[in-house]
Amino acid sequence: VQLVESGGGLVQPGGSLRLSCAGSGLTLSNNVMSWYRQAPGKEREFVAFISSGGGVTNYAGSVKGRFIISRDNAKNTVYLQMNSLEVEDTAVYYCVTANLKYWGQGTQVTVSS
């Protein structure tokens, strides 16, 4: 079982990135999926989740209104669209099953001018 994130990188404040999480050996449509992040020197924190069908989402207060979680079950992929990025969003972002059993390797997002 693997969750593979992609799409991270360096972006200026106010910019956008879209992260992808592809499942291998795991049918993501059977799972509520989440994104977490960990900034340097800080604890890992919840960012967003999406129900298995995609109809229910929830966000951390710090990203609400700026980030959008979505999924394409036909592609076995979950996305995190990140808009209006701030320096404080700099972190390694992880795709996770909601029961925290399976984690991706993480993708680095750096917001800097």
Rosetta constraint file for C-alpha pairs under 8 A:
AtomPair CA 1 CA 23 HARMONIC 7.59 0.50
AtomPair CA 1 CA 24 HARMONIC 5.67 0.50
AtomPair CA 1 CA 25 HARMONIC 4.52 0.50
AtomPair CA 1 CA 26 HARMONIC 5.72 0.50
AtomPair CA 1 CA 102 HARMONIC 7.87 0.50
AtomPair CA 2 CA 23 HARMONIC 5.87 0.50
AtomPair CA 2 CA 24 HARMONIC 4.96 0.50
AtomPair CA 2 CA 25 HARMONIC 6.41 0.50
AtomPair CA 2 CA 26 HARMONIC 7.14 0.50
AtomPair CA 2 CA 102 HARMONIC 7.62 0.50
AtomPair CA 2 CA 103 HARMONIC 7.78 0.50
AtomPair CA 2 CA 104 HARMONIC 6.72 0.50
AtomPair CA 3 CA 21 HARMONIC 6.24 0.50
AtomPair CA 3 CA 22 HARMONIC 5.68 0.50
AtomPair CA 3 CA 23 HARMONIC 4.74 0.50
AtomPair CA 3 CA 24 HARMONIC 6.32 0.50
AtomPair CA 3 CA 95 HARMONIC 6.84 0.50
AtomPair CA 3 CA 96 HARMONIC 7.69 0.50
AtomPair CA 3 CA 102 HARMONIC 7.35 0.50
AtomPair CA 3 CA 103 HARMONIC 6.33 0.50
AtomPair CA 3 CA 104 HARMONIC 4.46 0.50
AtomPair CA 3 CA 105 HARMONIC 7.42 0.50
AtomPair CA 4 CA 20 HARMONIC 7.95 0.50
AtomPair CA 4 CA 21 HARMONIC 5.34 0.50
AtomPair CA 4 CA 22 HARMONIC 5.23 0.50
AtomPair CA 4 CA 23 HARMONIC 6.53 0.50
AtomPair CA 4 CA 24 HARMONIC 7.90 0.50
AtomPair CA 4 CA 95 HARMONIC 7.78 0.50
AtomPair CA 4 CA 104 HARMONIC 5.41 0.50
AtomPair CA 4 CA 105 HARMONIC 6.67 0.50
AtomPair CA 4 CA 106 HARMONIC 7.76 0.50
AtomPair CA 5 CA 19 HARMONIC 6.84 0.50
AtomPair CA 5 CA 20 HARMONIC 5.45 0.50
AtomPair CA 5 CA 21 HARMONIC 4.34 0.50
AtomPair CA 5 CA 22 HARMONIC 6.54 0.50
AtomPair CA 5 CA 94 HARMONIC 7.18 0.50
AtomPair CA 5 CA 95 HARMONIC 6.67 0.50
AtomPair CA 5 CA 104 HARMONIC 6.34 0.50
AtomPair CA 5 CA 105 HARMONIC 7.04 0.50
AtomPair CA 5 CA 106 HARMONIC 6.09 0.50
AtomPair CA 5 CA 107 HARMONIC 5.98 0.50
AtomPair CA 6 CA 19 HARMONIC 5.69 0.50
AtomPair CA 6 CA 20 HARMONIC 5.26 0.50
AtomPair CA 6 CA 21 HARMONIC 6.54 0.50
AtomPair CA 6 CA 107 HARMONIC 6.14 0.50
AtomPair CA 7 CA 17 HARMONIC 6.97 0.50
AtomPair CA 7 CA 18 HARMONIC 5.89 0.50
AtomPair CA 7 CA 19 HARMONIC 4.52 0.50
AtomPair CA 7 CA 20 HARMONIC 6.16 0.50
AtomPair CA 7 CA 107 HARMONIC 7.29 0.50
AtomPair CA 8 CA 17 HARMONIC 7.04 0.50
AtomPair CA 8 CA 18 HARMONIC 7.54 0.50
AtomPair CA 8 CA 19 HARMONIC 6.23 0.50
AtomPair CA 8 CA 107 HARMONIC 5.36 0.50
AtomPair CA 8 CA 108 HARMONIC 5.27 0.50
AtomPair CA 8 CA 109 HARMONIC 4.91 0.50
AtomPair CA 8 CA 110 HARMONIC 7.90 0.50
AtomPair CA 9 CA 17 HARMONIC 7.97 0.50
AtomPair CA 9 CA 107 HARMONIC 7.99 0.50
AtomPair CA 9 CA 108 HARMONIC 6.15 0.50
AtomPair CA 9 CA 109 HARMONIC 5.03 0.50
AtomPair CA 9 CA 110 HARMONIC 6.07 0.50
AtomPair CA 10 CA 109 HARMONIC 6.17 0.50
AtomPair CA 10 CA 110 HARMONIC 4.73 0.50
AtomPair CA 10 CA 111 HARMONIC 5.89 0.50
AtomPair CA 10 CA 112 HARMONIC 7.13 0.50
AtomPair CA 11 CA 15 HARMONIC 6.01 0.50
AtomPair CA 11 CA 16 HARMONIC 7.22 0.50
AtomPair CA 11 CA 17 HARMONIC 7.69 0.50
AtomPair CA 11 CA 109 HARMONIC 7.84 0.50
AtomPair CA 11 CA 110 HARMONIC 6.31 0.50
AtomPair CA 11 CA 111 HARMONIC 5.00 0.50
AtomPair CA 11 CA 112 HARMONIC 6.30 0.50
AtomPair CA 11 CA 113 HARMONIC 7.71 0.50
AtomPair CA 12 CA 85 HARMONIC 7.63 0.50
AtomPair CA 12 CA 111 HARMONIC 5.38 0.50
AtomPair CA 12 CA 112 HARMONIC 5.03 0.50
AtomPair CA 12 CA 113 HARMONIC 5.01 0.50
AtomPair CA 13 CA 84 HARMONIC 6.96 0.50
AtomPair CA 13 CA 85 HARMONIC 5.35 0.50
AtomPair CA 13 CA 86 HARMONIC 5.08 0.50
AtomPair CA 13 CA 87 HARMONIC 6.26 0.50
AtomPair CA 13 CA 111 HARMONIC 5.77 0.50
AtomPair CA 13 CA 112 HARMONIC 6.07 0.50
AtomPair CA 13 CA 113 HARMONIC 6.45 0.50
AtomPair CA 14 CA 83 HARMONIC 7.06 0.50
AtomPair CA 14 CA 84 HARMONIC 4.15 0.50
AtomPair CA 14 CA 85 HARMONIC 4.86 0.50
AtomPair CA 14 CA 86 HARMONIC 6.37 0.50
AtomPair CA 15 CA 83 HARMONIC 6.20 0.50
AtomPair CA 15 CA 84 HARMONIC 5.48 0.50
AtomPair CA 15 CA 85 HARMONIC 5.47 0.50
AtomPair CA 16 CA 81 HARMONIC 7.46 0.50
AtomPair CA 16 CA 82 HARMONIC 5.39 0.50
AtomPair CA 16 CA 83 HARMONIC 4.43 0.50
AtomPair CA 16 CA 84 HARMONIC 6.22 0.50
AtomPair CA 16 CA 85 HARMONIC 6.17 0.50
AtomPair CA 17 CA 81 HARMONIC 6.15 0.50
AtomPair CA 17 CA 82 HARMONIC 5.25 0.50
AtomPair CA 17 CA 83 HARMONIC 6.77 0.50
AtomPair CA 18 CA 79 HARMONIC 6.81 0.50
AtomPair CA 18 CA 80 HARMONIC 5.57 0.50
AtomPair CA 18 CA 81 HARMONIC 4.36 0.50
AtomPair CA 18 CA 82 HARMONIC 5.90 0.50
AtomPair CA 19 CA 79 HARMONIC 5.49 0.50
AtomPair CA 19 CA 80 HARMONIC 4.98 0.50
AtomPair CA 19 CA 81 HARMONIC 6.38 0.50
AtomPair CA 19 CA 82 HARMONIC 7.87 0.50
AtomPair CA 20 CA 77 HARMONIC 6.70 0.50
AtomPair CA 20 CA 78 HARMONIC 5.82 0.50
AtomPair CA 20 CA 79 HARMONIC 4.53 0.50
AtomPair CA 20 CA 80 HARMONIC 6.53 0.50
AtomPair CA 21 CA 77 HARMONIC 5.38 0.50
AtomPair CA 21 CA 78 HARMONIC 5.07 0.50
AtomPair CA 21 CA 79 HARMONIC 6.18 0.50
AtomPair CA 21 CA 95 HARMONIC 6.19 0.50
AtomPair CA 21 CA 104 HARMONIC 7.94 0.50
AtomPair CA 22 CA 75 HARMONIC 7.91 0.50
AtomPair CA 22 CA 76 HARMONIC 6.03 0.50
AtomPair CA 22 CA 77 HARMONIC 4.49 0.50
AtomPair CA 22 CA 78 HARMONIC 6.65 0.50
AtomPair CA 23 CA 27 HARMONIC 6.74 0.50
AtomPair CA 23 CA 28 HARMONIC 6.31 0.50
AtomPair CA 23 CA 76 HARMONIC 5.82 0.50
AtomPair CA 23 CA 77 HARMONIC 6.32 0.50
AtomPair CA 27 CA 31 HARMONIC 7.42 0.50
AtomPair CA 27 CA 76 HARMONIC 6.54 0.50
AtomPair CA 28 CA 32 HARMONIC 7.71 0.50
AtomPair CA 28 CA 33 HARMONIC 7.53 0.50
AtomPair CA 28 CA 52 HARMONIC 7.53 0.50
AtomPair CA 28 CA 73 HARMONIC 6.77 0.50
AtomPair CA 28 CA 76 HARMONIC 5.59 0.50
AtomPair CA 28 CA 77 HARMONIC 7.08 0.50
AtomPair CA 29 CA 52 HARMONIC 5.32 0.50
AtomPair CA 29 CA 53 HARMONIC 6.87 0.50
AtomPair CA 29 CA 73 HARMONIC 5.31 0.50
AtomPair CA 29 CA 76 HARMONIC 6.83 0.50
AtomPair CA 30 CA 52 HARMONIC 5.88 0.50
AtomPair CA 31 CA 51 HARMONIC 7.35 0.50
AtomPair CA 31 CA 52 HARMONIC 5.16 0.50
AtomPair CA 31 CA 97 HARMONIC 6.45 0.50
AtomPair CA 31 CA 98 HARMONIC 7.19 0.50
AtomPair CA 32 CA 49 HARMONIC 7.07 0.50
AtomPair CA 32 CA 50 HARMONIC 5.82 0.50
AtomPair CA 32 CA 51 HARMONIC 4.61 0.50
AtomPair CA 32 CA 52 HARMONIC 4.66 0.50
AtomPair CA 32 CA 97 HARMONIC 6.22 0.50
AtomPair CA 32 CA 98 HARMONIC 5.31 0.50
AtomPair CA 33 CA 49 HARMONIC 5.53 0.50
AtomPair CA 33 CA 50 HARMONIC 5.51 0.50
AtomPair CA 33 CA 51 HARMONIC 6.70 0.50
AtomPair CA 33 CA 52 HARMONIC 7.16 0.50
AtomPair CA 33 CA 78 HARMONIC 7.60 0.50
AtomPair CA 33 CA 95 HARMONIC 7.40 0.50
AtomPair CA 33 CA 96 HARMONIC 5.97 0.50
AtomPair CA 33 CA 97 HARMONIC 4.64 0.50
AtomPair CA 33 CA 98 HARMONIC 5.01 0.50
AtomPair CA 34 CA 46 HARMONIC 7.70 0.50
AtomPair CA 34 CA 47 HARMONIC 7.35 0.50
AtomPair CA 34 CA 48 HARMONIC 5.49 0.50
AtomPair CA 34 CA 49 HARMONIC 4.03 0.50
AtomPair CA 34 CA 50 HARMONIC 6.39 0.50
AtomPair CA 34 CA 95 HARMONIC 6.02 0.50
AtomPair CA 34 CA 96 HARMONIC 5.17 0.50
AtomPair CA 34 CA 97 HARMONIC 5.96 0.50
AtomPair CA 34 CA 98 HARMONIC 5.53 0.50
AtomPair CA 35 CA 46 HARMONIC 6.49 0.50
AtomPair CA 35 CA 47 HARMONIC 5.36 0.50
AtomPair CA 35 CA 48 HARMONIC 5.30 0.50
AtomPair CA 35 CA 49 HARMONIC 6.35 0.50
AtomPair CA 35 CA 80 HARMONIC 7.76 0.50
AtomPair CA 35 CA 93 HARMONIC 6.84 0.50
AtomPair CA 35 CA 94 HARMONIC 5.56 0.50
AtomPair CA 35 CA 95 HARMONIC 4.74 0.50
AtomPair CA 35 CA 96 HARMONIC 5.94 0.50
AtomPair CA 36 CA 44 HARMONIC 6.70 0.50
AtomPair CA 36 CA 45 HARMONIC 5.47 0.50
AtomPair CA 36 CA 46 HARMONIC 4.48 0.50
AtomPair CA 36 CA 47 HARMONIC 4.99 0.50
AtomPair CA 36 CA 48 HARMONIC 7.11 0.50
AtomPair CA 36 CA 93 HARMONIC 5.79 0.50
AtomPair CA 36 CA 94 HARMONIC 5.11 0.50
AtomPair CA 36 CA 95 HARMONIC 6.54 0.50
AtomPair CA 36 CA 96 HARMONIC 7.19 0.50
AtomPair CA 37 CA 44 HARMONIC 5.53 0.50
AtomPair CA 37 CA 45 HARMONIC 5.46 0.50
AtomPair CA 37 CA 46 HARMONIC 6.60 0.50
AtomPair CA 37 CA 47 HARMONIC 6.68 0.50
AtomPair CA 37 CA 91 HARMONIC 5.87 0.50
AtomPair CA 37 CA 92 HARMONIC 5.41 0.50
AtomPair CA 37 CA 93 HARMONIC 4.26 0.50
AtomPair CA 37 CA 94 HARMONIC 5.80 0.50
AtomPair CA 38 CA 42 HARMONIC 6.33 0.50
AtomPair CA 38 CA 43 HARMONIC 6.00 0.50
AtomPair CA 38 CA 44 HARMONIC 4.27 0.50
AtomPair CA 38 CA 45 HARMONIC 6.24 0.50
AtomPair CA 38 CA 91 HARMONIC 5.15 0.50
AtomPair CA 38 CA 92 HARMONIC 5.30 0.50
AtomPair CA 38 CA 93 HARMONIC 6.63 0.50
AtomPair CA 39 CA 43 HARMONIC 7.22 0.50
AtomPair CA 39 CA 44 HARMONIC 7.25 0.50
AtomPair CA 39 CA 89 HARMONIC 7.86 0.50
AtomPair CA 39 CA 90 HARMONIC 6.22 0.50
AtomPair CA 39 CA 91 HARMONIC 4.08 0.50
AtomPair CA 39 CA 92 HARMONIC 6.38 0.50
AtomPair CA 40 CA 91 HARMONIC 6.78 0.50
AtomPair CA 46 CA 60 HARMONIC 6.52 0.50
AtomPair CA 47 CA 59 HARMONIC 5.79 0.50
AtomPair CA 47 CA 60 HARMONIC 5.13 0.50
AtomPair CA 47 CA 63 HARMONIC 7.09 0.50
AtomPair CA 48 CA 57 HARMONIC 7.18 0.50
AtomPair CA 48 CA 58 HARMONIC 5.50 0.50
AtomPair CA 48 CA 59 HARMONIC 4.30 0.50
AtomPair CA 48 CA 60 HARMONIC 6.16 0.50
AtomPair CA 48 CA 69 HARMONIC 6.70 0.50
AtomPair CA 49 CA 57 HARMONIC 5.54 0.50
AtomPair CA 49 CA 58 HARMONIC 5.44 0.50
AtomPair CA 49 CA 59 HARMONIC 6.71 0.50
AtomPair CA 49 CA 69 HARMONIC 6.99 0.50
AtomPair CA 49 CA 98 HARMONIC 7.41 0.50
AtomPair CA 50 CA 54 HARMONIC 5.66 0.50
AtomPair CA 50 CA 55 HARMONIC 7.42 0.50
AtomPair CA 50 CA 56 HARMONIC 5.70 0.50
AtomPair CA 50 CA 57 HARMONIC 4.43 0.50
AtomPair CA 50 CA 58 HARMONIC 6.75 0.50
AtomPair CA 50 CA 69 HARMONIC 6.63 0.50
AtomPair CA 50 CA 70 HARMONIC 6.89 0.50
AtomPair CA 50 CA 71 HARMONIC 7.86 0.50
AtomPair CA 51 CA 55 HARMONIC 6.24 0.50
AtomPair CA 51 CA 56 HARMONIC 5.19 0.50
AtomPair CA 51 CA 57 HARMONIC 6.40 0.50
AtomPair CA 54 CA 70 HARMONIC 6.62 0.50
AtomPair CA 54 CA 71 HARMONIC 6.39 0.50
AtomPair CA 57 CA 69 HARMONIC 7.19 0.50
AtomPair CA 59 CA 63 HARMONIC 6.57 0.50
AtomPair CA 59 CA 64 HARMONIC 5.53 0.50
AtomPair CA 60 CA 64 HARMONIC 6.12 0.50
AtomPair CA 63 CA 67 HARMONIC 5.64 0.50
AtomPair CA 66 CA 82 HARMONIC 6.22 0.50
AtomPair CA 66 CA 83 HARMONIC 5.12 0.50
AtomPair CA 66 CA 84 HARMONIC 6.09 0.50
AtomPair CA 66 CA 85 HARMONIC 7.70 0.50
AtomPair CA 67 CA 80 HARMONIC 6.73 0.50
AtomPair CA 67 CA 81 HARMONIC 5.48 0.50
AtomPair CA 67 CA 82 HARMONIC 4.47 0.50
AtomPair CA 67 CA 83 HARMONIC 5.90 0.50
AtomPair CA 68 CA 80 HARMONIC 5.68 0.50
AtomPair CA 68 CA 81 HARMONIC 5.00 0.50
AtomPair CA 68 CA 82 HARMONIC 6.58 0.50
AtomPair CA 69 CA 78 HARMONIC 7.43 0.50
AtomPair CA 69 CA 79 HARMONIC 5.66 0.50
AtomPair CA 69 CA 80 HARMONIC 4.57 0.50
AtomPair CA 69 CA 81 HARMONIC 6.33 0.50
AtomPair CA 70 CA 78 HARMONIC 5.89 0.50
AtomPair CA 70 CA 79 HARMONIC 5.20 0.50
AtomPair CA 70 CA 80 HARMONIC 6.53 0.50
AtomPair CA 71 CA 76 HARMONIC 7.84 0.50
AtomPair CA 71 CA 77 HARMONIC 5.84 0.50
AtomPair CA 71 CA 78 HARMONIC 4.20 0.50
AtomPair CA 71 CA 79 HARMONIC 5.79 0.50
AtomPair CA 72 CA 76 HARMONIC 6.13 0.50
AtomPair CA 72 CA 77 HARMONIC 5.44 0.50
AtomPair CA 72 CA 78 HARMONIC 6.31 0.50
AtomPair CA 73 CA 77 HARMONIC 6.18 0.50
AtomPair CA 73 CA 78 HARMONIC 7.85 0.50
AtomPair CA 85 CA 89 HARMONIC 6.44 0.50
AtomPair CA 85 CA 111 HARMONIC 6.80 0.50
AtomPair CA 86 CA 90 HARMONIC 7.59 0.50
AtomPair CA 86 CA 111 HARMONIC 6.24 0.50
AtomPair CA 87 CA 110 HARMONIC 7.53 0.50
AtomPair CA 87 CA 111 HARMONIC 4.83 0.50
AtomPair CA 87 CA 112 HARMONIC 5.94 0.50
AtomPair CA 88 CA 111 HARMONIC 7.64 0.50
AtomPair CA 89 CA 109 HARMONIC 7.57 0.50
AtomPair CA 89 CA 110 HARMONIC 7.49 0.50
AtomPair CA 89 CA 111 HARMONIC 6.71 0.50
AtomPair CA 90 CA 108 HARMONIC 7.81 0.50
AtomPair CA 90 CA 109 HARMONIC 5.41 0.50
AtomPair CA 90 CA 110 HARMONIC 4.59 0.50
AtomPair CA 90 CA 111 HARMONIC 5.41 0.50
AtomPair CA 91 CA 108 HARMONIC 6.06 0.50
AtomPair CA 91 CA 109 HARMONIC 5.51 0.50
AtomPair CA 91 CA 110 HARMONIC 6.61 0.50
AtomPair CA 92 CA 106 HARMONIC 5.75 0.50
AtomPair CA 92 CA 107 HARMONIC 5.35 0.50
AtomPair CA 92 CA 108 HARMONIC 4.35 0.50
AtomPair CA 92 CA 109 HARMONIC 5.99 0.50
AtomPair CA 93 CA 106 HARMONIC 5.23 0.50
AtomPair CA 93 CA 107 HARMONIC 5.29 0.50
AtomPair CA 93 CA 108 HARMONIC 6.28 0.50
AtomPair CA 93 CA 109 HARMONIC 7.04 0.50
AtomPair CA 94 CA 103 HARMONIC 6.67 0.50
AtomPair CA 94 CA 104 HARMONIC 5.69 0.50
AtomPair CA 94 CA 105 HARMONIC 6.75 0.50
AtomPair CA 94 CA 106 HARMONIC 4.49 0.50
AtomPair CA 94 CA 107 HARMONIC 6.69 0.50
AtomPair CA 95 CA 103 HARMONIC 5.91 0.50
AtomPair CA 95 CA 104 HARMONIC 5.32 0.50
AtomPair CA 95 CA 106 HARMONIC 7.09 0.50
AtomPair CA 96 CA 100 HARMONIC 5.94 0.50
AtomPair CA 96 CA 101 HARMONIC 7.48 0.50
AtomPair CA 96 CA 102 HARMONIC 5.68 0.50
AtomPair CA 96 CA 103 HARMONIC 4.59 0.50
AtomPair CA 96 CA 104 HARMONIC 6.45 0.50
AtomPair CA 97 CA 101 HARMONIC 6.20 0.50
AtomPair CA 97 CA 102 HARMONIC 5.53 0.50
AtomPair CA 97 CA 103 HARMONIC 6.86 0.50
